[in-house]
Amino acid sequence: MPYDSDLFMGLVGIGTSITTAILDTGGARSMCDVETAAKLGIVWQSAKGNEFGSYQGVGGHPVPYAGVAKGALRVQFGEKAVLYVPQMKIINHP
């Protein structure tokens, strides 16, 4: 379902869980917030400082990633639409 001009929202399967996700067609990285990662059982490694880089936050200010998922993830968008994410970035989104 369209969410914004460059964003679409829908149900996706990650591992053995189903969640609502926003697909940013203009995005450059795969990200998941800390709370959603915990609910989905995604095991991740906390960043030390700016160890894993940063993304553009509100107003274009750089925000460091909270960490990265340990290992690749399989994200299923439909019966035949599967995406393998080699490195999911974890963000601390309020």
HUJOZI-V322769 format. One record per backbone hydrogen bond with DSSP energy under -1.0 kcal/mol. CO is the residue of the C=O (numbers start at 1). NH is the residue of the N-H. If there is no record, write none. Layout:
# HUJOZI-V322769
co & nh
CO & NH
CO & NH
This chain:
# HUJOZI-V322769
co & nh
1 & 9
6 & 25
7 & 3
7 & 4
8 & 23
10 & 21
12 & 19
13 & 76
14 & 17
17 & 14
19 & 12
21 & 10
23 & 8
24 & 27
30 & 89
32 & 91
33 & 37
34 & 38
35 & 39
36 & 40
37 & 42
43 & 70
45 & 68
50 & 53
53 & 65
55 & 63
57 & 60
61 & 57
63 & 55
66 & 47
67 & 90
68 & 45
73 & 85
74 & 15
75 & 83
76 & 13
81 & 77
81 & 78
83 & 75
85 & 73
88 & 69
89 & 32
90 & 66
90 & 67
91 & 34
91 & 93
